[in-house]
Amino acid sequence: MKTVKKSLVDLAEEVWEGKFSHRRVSFKPSNKLRDKAKEFFGHDIDEVYITSDNVRHIKKHHSEHEEKRGQKSLTPKDFANIYDAVNDFESATLGESDKQGNKKMLVVLDYCDGKQYVLLIERGKNKAEIKTAYKKLTRMFDVTSPEPNVRNDSKSTDVSLTIPQTAGIGKDKSSIKQDTNQQEVTIHG
């Protein structure tokens, strides 16, 4: 039996290859998603699904030249991450309802190279449809280190303590890379 992640990737590969199908992949939501859906939608859900049409939308709008918009261009392999983002999200936001009155929920999961966003829309009283997905890249910039050969790869450093110490210092070859989304600083020698 195929796993849900493999089924999602297979559906995306069919769309990327230009095959016109009317398939969908369904799966059971995690308890975490069920609880959040009950809070946002006012009722429980027992199924999450994505259709070929949803995948075509993602391919058309989020698979080419996305770096210009600060996003990662998605590929079929990225569809395995959608399952994780939906079921193990770190944050969720209730959006405006669509024209038919169906409520929307945006879930977000952090990865080392960015944040995966998935938009879910309630469908009936017990389902949620994955309408779209995209991934925003983590932005990095260089700042020079106040100390030569600084090494601190094992833990994050508070930005408010590190950045003021580096002001005006630019002769050193060490660098500090700051993840502006996470507000973490990693120091590399």
C-alpha positions in Angstrom: 0.0 0.0 0.0 1.3 3.5 -0.9 1.9 6.1 1.8 0.0 9.3 1.6 3.2 11.3 1.0 4.0 9.0 -2.0 0.5 9.4 -3.3 0.8 13.2 -3.1 4.1 13.1 -5.0 2.7 10.8 -7.6 -0.3 13.1 -8.2 2.0 16.1 -8.6 4.2 14.1 -11.0 1.2 13.3 -13.2 0.3 17.0 -13.4 3.9 18.1 -14.1 4.0 15.5 -16.9 0.9 17.1 -18.4 -1.4 14.1 -17.8 -4.9 15.4 -17.5 -6.5 13.4 -14.7 -9.3 14.1 -12.2 -7.8 12.3 -9.2 -7.6 13.3 -5.6 -5.6 12.2 -2.7 -7.4 12.1 0.7 -6.0 11.4 4.2 -7.1 11.6 7.8 -6.2 14.8 9.6 -4.0 14.7 12.8 -5.6 15.4 16.1 -3.8 18.7 16.1 -5.5 19.7 12.8 -8.9 18.4 13.9 -8.7 20.5 17.1 -7.7 23.6 15.1 -10.5 23.0 12.6 -13.0 22.7 15.4 -11.8 26.0 16.8 -11.7 27.9 13.5 -14.5 26.2 11.5 -16.8 25.4 14.4 -16.9 21.7 13.6 -14.6 18.7 13.4 -13.2 17.4 10.1 -12.4 13.8 9.3 -10.9 14.1 5.8 -8.3 16.4 4.1 -7.9 16.1 0.3 -6.2 17.7 -2.7 -7.4 17.4 -6.3 -5.6 17.4 -9.6 -7.0 20.8 -10.2 -5.4 22.1 -6.9 -2.1 20.7 -8.0 -2.4 22.4 -11.4 -3.0 25.7 -9.6 0.1 25.2 -7.5 2.1 24.2 -10.6 0.9 27.3 -12.5 1.4 29.8 -9.7 4.1 28.4 -7.5 6.5 26.3 -9.5 8.5 28.6 -11.8 10.6 31.8 -11.1 9.3 32.0 -7.5 12.7 33.2 -6.2 11.8 36.6 -7.5 9.0 36.7 -5.0 11.1 35.3 -2.1 9.6 31.8 -2.5 10.9 28.5 -3.5 9.8 27.1 -6.9 7.9 23.9 -5.9 8.5 20.6 -7.6 6.5 17.3 -7.3 8.9 16.1 -4.5 7.9 19.1 -2.4 4.3 17.7 -2.1 5.4 15.2 0.5 6.1 18.3 2.8 2.5 19.4 2.3 1.3 16.4 4.4 3.6 17.4 7.2 2.7 21.0 7.1 -1.0 20.2 7.3 -0.8 17.7 10.1 2.1 19.1 12.2 1.9 22.8 11.5 3.5 25.3 13.9 0.9 28.1 13.4 -2.5 28.5 11.9 -4.5 31.6 11.0 -8.2 31.9 10.2 -8.7 33.7 6.9 -11.6 35.4 5.3 -14.4 33.1 4.1 -14.7 32.5 0.3 -17.7 33.7 -1.7 -19.7 30.6 -0.7 -19.1 31.3 3.0 -16.5 28.4 3.4 -13.9 29.3 6.0 -10.2 29.3 5.2 -7.3 28.3 7.4 -3.6 29.0 6.6 -1.2 26.6 8.3 2.6 27.1 8.4 5.5 24.8 9.2 9.1 25.9 9.5 11.8 24.0 7.6 15.6 24.8 7.6 15.3 26.6 4.2 12.0 28.4 4.7 8.4 28.2 5.7 5.8 25.9 4.1 2.3 27.5 3.8 -0.8 25.5 3.0 -4.3 27.0 2.5 -7.2 24.8 3.6 -10.8 25.5 2.9 -13.7 23.8 4.7 -15.9 21.7 2.4 -19.1 20.7 4.0 -19.2 19.8 7.6 -16.4 17.2 7.7 -13.8 17.9 5.0 -11.0 20.4 4.3 -9.6 20.9 0.8 -5.9 21.9 0.2 -6.5 24.8 -2.1 -2.9 26.0 -2.6 0.6 25.7 -1.1 3.8 27.7 -1.4 7.1 27.9 0.4 8.8 31.2 1.4 12.6 31.1 1.6 14.6 32.1 4.6 16.5 35.3 4.0 20.1 35.6 5.2 22.5 38.5 5.3 26.1 38.9 6.3 27.4 41.0 9.2 31.0 41.1 10.3 32.0 39.5 13.6 33.6 41.6 16.4 36.0 38.7 17.2 38.3 36.9 14.7 37.6 33.2 14.2 34.4 33.2 16.2 32.7 29.8 16.3 29.2 29.3 17.7 27.4 26.8 15.4 25.8 24.9 18.3 23.3 27.5 19.5 21.4 30.6 18.5 22.5 34.0 19.8 20.1 36.8 20.7 20.1 39.3 17.9 19.6 42.3 20.2 22.9 41.4 22.0 24.9 40.5 18.9 24.1 43.1 16.3 24.9 46.2 18.4 28.3 44.7 19.2 29.1 44.4 15.5 28.2 48.0 14.5 31.1 49.7 12.8 33.3 46.7 12.6 34.1 45.6 9.0 37.8 44.7 8.8 37.4 41.2 10.1 37.0 38.2 7.7 34.6 36.4 10.0 30.9 36.7 9.4 27.6 36.4 11.2 24.6 35.1 9.2 21.3 36.2 10.6 18.0 34.5 9.7 15.7 37.5 9.6 12.6 35.4 9.9 13.8 33.4 12.9 15.7 36.2 14.6 18.6 33.8 15.1 22.3 34.5 14.5 24.8 31.8 13.6 28.4 32.8 13.7 30.8 31.3 11.2 34.6 31.7 11.3 
